[in-house]
Amino acid sequence: MNNNNVDVSKLLEALSKMDKSQLEAGIAKANQILQSKNKNDIFKGKQG
């Protein structure tokens, strides 16, 4: 299974349960992941 594929319905369900601050934090993290050369470091809590 390819980890880069996202189940949109699951994503929307998760987003619908978040409040505004959680949503903003999630968007910031998503942007960080998209801009990162080493995505695994972000998931491990490293900056890069």
Secondary structure, 3 states (H helix, E strand, C coil): CCCCCCCHHHHHHHHHCCCHHHHHHHHHHHHHHHHCCCHHHHHCCCCC
